[in-house]
Amino acid sequence: MASEPGKYYRTKEVVVDQCYNHIDGVQIGSNNDDGWLGMVELSTDGKKTYNPLICSDCNGAVSVMPIAVDGNFDFTGPFAQCLGGAICTLLVSTEEEVVFLRHWL
């Protein structure tokens, strides 16, 4: 699962909307210096509600959403940070068998 390489997305545009039988987490990262700040959220009730994932190995002030993802280190702020081309792991806290993953910008 990945966004389309080289494509630019509008604010609040959904980048990925997929259904999985089971998911423990996702890995996210970028080697592009044109980073983004956004949300990675999960639904376990048929897209009625969404909950943010938690970053287990991000930099920055917090490990919760929103998250800044960038190939360099020019994002600063009170949010989770996956910078410098790092691959970061976002974890879910649900045992549901059918989940919907949705990534918001």
N, C-alpha and C positions, 0 to 999 in steps of 0.2 A: 504494500500500500504506500503510495507516495503521490505528492503533487506533481504536476506536469513540469519538467525542468524548463527553466527560462520563462515561464508564464508569470505574469503579474496579476494579482488579485485585488479587487476593490475592498474597501473597508466593509466588514461584516459579511463578505462573500464566503460561502461554504467551500472549502477546498477538498475535503474528503467526507463522504457520507456512505458508510459501508455497514453491513450487517454480518456479525460473526456468531457462531455457536458458543464460543468461549474466548475470553481475552483476559490475560493477566496484566498487560501493559503494552506500551508502544515505545519505540525509540525514535528520537527526533534529533535533527542536527542540520547544519548547513556549512558548506565551504565557500559560499558566496558572500561577498562583503556587503550586499544589499539586503540587510536583515529585516526581520519583521517582529512585531509584538502582537500576541494574540492569545486565544484560548484553545485548549484541547479538552473537549468535554465528552461525557459518556452518558448514554441513556439506557436504562434497563427496563423501561416501562412503555416501549413502543413509541418513543420520541415525544412523550407527554412532558417530561421534565429532563433536565440535564444536570450533571454534576461534574465539576472540574477534576482532572487527574492531578496527582501529586508527584512532583519531580524528586526522585530519590538521590540524584547526584548533581543537581544544578548548583551554580554559583549564585551570588546575589543575596539580597536581604531575606528572602523567603523561598519556600519550596512549593508554593501554591500558585495558581494561575492569577494573572496572566503570565506568560513566559516570553522572554526575548530570545530569539534564535538568530545567530549571525556568525559569519565566518571570521570576523575580526572581533575587536573588544570595544567598540564605540557605543554600546548601550549602557546607560546607567539609570538606576531608579530602584524603587522598592518593589521589585518583582523578581520572579525566578529568572535565571539567566543561563542559557546554553550557548556559550560564546567560544570564539577562537577555533571553530571547526569541530568542537567536541560533539560526541554522540551522547545524548542524555536519555535516561530511562524515566518514563512517566508511568506511574502505577495506578491501578484501579483498586477499589476496596469493595468489591461485590462478588458474590458467589453465583449470580444469575447465569443461566446457560445461554440466554439470547440477549445480546447487547448491541447497541447502536453507537458507533463512534462518530463523532462529528467534530471537525476542527474549524473553529471560527477565527477569522482575522479581525 
